Amino acid sequence: MIDVCGDKPLTDCTKADANKFRDDLIKRGLAGSSITRIFGTVHAVFNFAVAEVGLSTAAPFANVYYDRNAGVSGLSSIPVQDIRTVQGKCESAGESKR
């Protein structure tokens, strides 16, 4: 956030800064799920810092929109037969050590 928007007081952070940060994350090619994780962290740290110092300021990181599914691919399941094969080999290895 600081690299993109500069080191500024919390009260000077705006929705435009949050959007600029979002655009930078998208430009880096991050998946929507990664952007969600990063935004969640930055949002939480911002809110914590604001509360700790007792500031009254809008939350610029709330309701920033982007495609949360962009770049996210579905994970493939491991076939049950492959799991059974590995389990069998583990059991055999365990028996041979007894």
N, C-alpha and C positions, 0 to 999 in steps of 0.2 A: 504494500500500500504506500509506504513512504517513498519507494523508488519511483512509483508512478505519479503520485500526487504531491510529493514533498512532505517534509517534516513540519507539521503545523499543529496548532492547538486543537484540542478536541472540538471546541465550539466553532472552529472554522471549517470543519469537515462538512461537506454538503452532499446532496443526492448526486450532483454532477460528478463529484469525486468518486462516489461509489460506482456510478456508471462507467467512468473512465477506468477504474480498477477492473470492473467486469469485462470491459472491452479488451483490456490488456491480457486478461486471462484467456479470453476467447482467441485472441490473436496468437497466443503461444500454442494454441492447438490442444488445450486441455479438454477432456471430456466433461460433459455436463455434471456428472457425479463428482468429479474432482473440484469443479468450480463451486458446487454446493458445499462440499466439505470445507474448502478454504473460506468461503463467505461466512459459513457458520462460525468458524473460529474467529475471524476478524470481527464479526458482529458481536460475539460474546465478549471478546476482549474490550471492544469499544464500550459496550454497555457496562461492563464491570468497572472500567476506568472512570466512566461518567458517574456511576453510583458512588464509587470510593471518594471522589472529590466533591460530591454533592452538587454536580452541575445539573442544570435544567436545559437540555438541548434535544432536538429531534434526532431520531435514529436514522442516519442516512443510509444504512445498510439494510433497512427493512424494505420488503417488497421491491427488490431489484429483480427485474425479469430477464430471463434467458432460457434457452431450450435445455432443460435438465436432462433430456435424453440424447442430446447431440454427442456423437462419438461413443456412445455406450453400446457395447455389443453384448448379446446374451451369452451367458456362460453355458457351456455344454456339460451335460451330466456324464459321469463316468459310467459306462455300461455295467450293469449288475454282474455279468459274467466276469468282467475284468476284476471287479472287487473280490468276487469269490476266489478267483485264481490267486490273487495276492494274499488273501486270508489263508488259503491252503498252504502256500509257500511259507508263510509266517509260522503256521502251526507245525509244519514239517521241520523248520529250522529250530523251533523251540523243543520239539521232541528229540532231535538229534543231540541237543546239548544236555539232556538229562542223563 
